[in-house]
Structures are given as C-alpha cells and as structure tokens.
C-alpha cells in the first residue's frame, strides 16, 4: 500500500489512503500498529468511505521534525494535535469526517472530539482506553519522578522488565496487559518508542465535561466497542461518561482486547 506524507512544521505525518467513497473516515491505530490497521474495512466499505490511516507518533514512518528527548519531554498538547489534523484536512479538502480509533488511538480521537467537534459526524472507539487509561501508563507519563525512572530504564531491558513485574504484582497492570507490554519493550528501539509514547502523549487525557458537552451540542454519534473478556478495558468502565451522551451506543462483542480483526466489518455493519 502506498504511503503518503503530510509535512507540518512539527511533524512529518505518514498516512495511507484507501477506499474511494464520498464520506471521509480518519483512522487512529493502536499501540505498536500502523496506519494500515483499518485497511481490512476497505473491501466492505470502500465505496462509501475514503479512509485516511495515520502512522501515529513514534510508529513506523511518522517522525517529529525535531526528534530529541527535549522535544519528547515537551509533549503534544491538545491544541497542537487539533491544529495538525485541521491543517491536514485543509490540504486534503476535507470539510467533515468520521473517526474510527482503537485503544491508544482513542486518545487522539477523543481529543479531536473536544477540539474539532463541529466537523465530526461519527466517532467509533474500539477498546476505548481513553475512558480510563491503565494506571501504570498514567503514572509513568504524568508523575515526574516515575517518568525520570522510566527514562533511565529505557536503556536497560532487564530494568524495565522488573518494573513491569512489580507493576503486575501491585495490580497496576493485569497478566494479559503485562504480556503485551513485555513484547513491546524487547529491543532498544521499542523501549525508546514506549518511553516516547508514554511521555509525549501524556496531555491527551480525557476532559469528560468538555467531551460530553461537545458530543451532545454537535449531536455526534458515538459508538463504543468492548471485548467481553478484555480485563484491561471492561465495558463497565466509566459508564458515567457514556450515560451522559445523547447519541451513544455501547456494544460488547465476544473477544478480548484485540478487536481489529476480520470480524470488524460485520460488527460495524449497523453503524456505517
């Protein structure tokens, strides 16, 4: 699949374009994945939607213009993310769009709901970690001492493994989450990308009041999809937010956390 690049002063954003429909769907993948993750939807929905799938920060071919520890520590604030996507839409003549996001990608999508709600028709959040992020990731990203320790540990595979084991024992991460994270820190590059994601994206945390107000005022359809065996992000988490949304639906499907698979097209059929 051909990769395209959008150059912003702060980032060279890699993305993929698939489908040829009149409606636009922006796609935000999960941690460790890439902008092609949702290409499996093209066969069924490609005549209705044109999909734009981004390589998110510190994934595959997307690169910060200044990729230094200082830039990573500065972080990505919500306003800058909104400006990047808004300018991307301007360059691609996109007036309105829908979004589909998975796990880590839901933090991006929820931020855009808060900042660009007037342009959004539909938002689909799969395994929506933004509703209640894993405690260990919040701690490592937002606590200065914990983040400094993480910075030191990225140079040491055994040190980061020990931190994960302690986090599991303390209940900050469950057994399955531990296994997923352990695979994502197996090499020096993966360890750096893990640190960079946790640190750079720490400001993309949900402001539930603004999120609810913007969704309801703009009458955005919101779909939340959970796996019935996903212990990390169960369907009961943060029901208060979902209950406050006027045009919201919660769907619980069989499966765990990895829900972007060949079943997804059929699951989405009532909504697209």
Secondary structure as GFF3:
##gff-version 3
##sequence-region A 1 272
A	DSSP	beta_strand	3	8	.	.	.	ID=ss1
A	DSSP	beta_strand	11	18	.	.	.	ID=ss2
A	DSSP	beta_strand	23	28	.	.	.	ID=ss3
A	DSSP	three_ten_helix	37	41	.	.	.	ID=ss4
A	DSSP	alpha_helix	42	45	.	.	.	ID=ss5
A	DSSP	beta_strand	49	54	.	.	.	ID=ss6
A	DSSP	beta_strand	63	64	.	.	.	ID=ss7
A	DSSP	alpha_helix	69	74	.	.	.	ID=ss8
A	DSSP	alpha_helix	78	91	.	.	.	ID=ss9
A	DSSP	beta_strand	97	102	.	.	.	ID=ss10
A	DSSP	alpha_helix	105	116	.	.	.	ID=ss11
A	DSSP	three_ten_helix	117	119	.	.	.	ID=ss12
A	DSSP	beta_strand	120	126	.	.	.	ID=ss13
A	DSSP	three_ten_helix	129	131	.	.	.	ID=ss14
A	DSSP	alpha_helix	135	142	.	.	.	ID=ss15
A	DSSP	alpha_helix	144	153	.	.	.	ID=ss16
A	DSSP	alpha_helix	157	169	.	.	.	ID=ss17
A	DSSP	alpha_helix	175	183	.	.	.	ID=ss18
A	DSSP	alpha_helix	188	200	.	.	.	ID=ss19
A	DSSP	alpha_helix	208	218	.	.	.	ID=ss20
A	DSSP	beta_strand	221	227	.	.	.	ID=ss21
A	DSSP	alpha_helix	239	243	.	.	.	ID=ss22
A	DSSP	beta_strand	248	253	.	.	.	ID=ss23
A	DSSP	alpha_helix	264	268	.	.	.	ID=ss24
###
